[in-house]
Amino acid sequence: MKRENNAKQLQRRRLKAGRLLLKGVPQAEVARRVGVSRPTVFEWKQRVEQGGLAALNNGVRGRPARVDAVMREQLAQALLAGARSHGYATELWTLPRIAKLIEQSFGFSYSTSQVSRLLAGMGWSCQRPEKRALQRDEKAIARWKNKRWPTLKKTPPHRGEPSSS
């Protein structure tokens, strides 16, 4: 869904730029108004000159993704099941582990940078685990901070009048 909305927004941006170009608005001004680079507007202008506004309809470029929507959902479910359920000693998902999961699940390999882009496209972000002991006692820590720490702190004693020296 997110990708479709993004594609529609990009399409609207291209068509807006095309209409401005047909009105004779300078390329630099078109780039500023629609928020793209001048070389992009230059390319769009060439496409409009060759095929009109219809030439801007096909904005999808590059190789089609191998991981489709169904596979993305399957990958998300596998990740939510946890790394331990896939044979790892910890619950930490790393990019190499996810790349291996993709290869095992779908039969093709992704580099770690491709995995990173795929996860970003799915709305996932990198998370760092907190490095805290499982046995951590929050109440004991709070007591220590409130009672023991003030007695250990090296702070100069407060005096009434500041020194003039």
SVG drawing of the C-alpha trace seen along z (x, -y; Angstrom):
<svg xmlns="http://www.w3.org/2000/svg" viewBox="-2 -40 44 64">
<polyline fill="none" stroke="black" stroke-width="0.4" points="0.0,0.0 2.7,-2.5 4.6,-1.9 1.5,-2.4 0.7,-5.7 4.3,-6.8 4.1,-5.8 0.9,-7.8 2.5,-10.8 5.6,-10.6 3.2,-10.3 1.4,-13.4 4.7,-15.2 5.9,-14.2 2.6,-15.3 2.6,-18.7 6.1,-19.2 5.1,-18.3 2.2,-20.8 4.5,-23.5 7.0,-22.7 4.3,-22.9 3.3,-26.3 6.9,-27.4 8.0,-27.7 11.8,-27.5 13.3,-24.2 15.0,-25.6 11.6,-27.0 9.9,-23.6 12.6,-21.8 12.1,-24.2 8.3,-23.9 8.0,-20.1 11.1,-19.5 13.4,-17.6 16.8,-18.1 17.3,-20.1 18.7,-17.1 15.5,-15.2 13.4,-18.1 15.7,-18.1 14.9,-14.4 11.2,-14.9 11.2,-17.8 12.8,-15.5 10.2,-12.9 7.4,-15.5 8.8,-16.8 8.9,-13.3 5.6,-11.9 3.6,-14.6 2.3,-14.2 1.6,-10.6 5.4,-9.9 5.5,-10.8 3.0,-8.1 5.6,-5.4 7.8,-6.4 8.7,-2.9 12.2,-2.1 14.7,0.5 14.5,4.2 11.2,5.5 11.5,6.6 11.9,10.4 10.2,10.2 6.5,9.5 3.8,8.5 3.0,12.1 6.7,12.8 7.1,9.6 4.2,10.7 5.8,14.2 9.1,12.6 7.5,10.3 5.8,13.3 9.1,15.2 10.9,12.2 8.2,11.8 8.5,15.5 12.0,14.6 15.5,15.7 15.5,18.5 12.6,20.2 14.9,20.3 17.8,22.0 19.8,19.1 21.1,18.9 19.8,15.4 16.8,13.3 19.0,10.8 18.2,10.5 21.2,9.3 21.2,8.4 23.3,11.6 20.8,13.7 17.9,12.2 19.7,12.6 20.1,16.3 16.4,16.5 15.4,15.0 17.6,17.5 16.2,20.5 12.6,19.3 12.5,18.0 15.5,19.6 17.4,16.5 20.1,14.5 20.1,10.9 23.2,8.9 23.0,7.2 22.5,3.8 19.5,5.2 18.1,6.7 18.5,3.3 16.6,1.6 13.9,4.3 13.3,3.9 13.2,0.2 10.6,0.5 8.6,2.8 8.7,0.1 11.2,1.9 14.1,0.1 17.4,1.1 17.1,1.6 20.0,2.0 19.3,4.4 19.7,2.9 22.7,4.3 21.3,4.9 21.5,8.0 18.4,10.1 18.8,10.2 18.7,6.4 16.8,5.1 15.4,1.7 14.2,1.0 17.6,1.7 19.2,-0.6 16.8,-3.4 17.4,-3.0 21.2,-3.1 20.9,-6.2 18.7,-8.0 20.5,-7.0 24.0,-5.7 25.1,-7.8 24.6,-11.2 27.0,-10.2 29.6,-9.1 29.4,-12.1 32.3,-14.5 30.6,-17.9 32.0,-20.9 30.1,-22.0 27.7,-24.9 28.8,-28.1 26.6,-31.1 28.6,-33.9 30.6,-33.5 34.4,-34.1 35.7,-37.4 39.1,-36.0"/>
</svg>
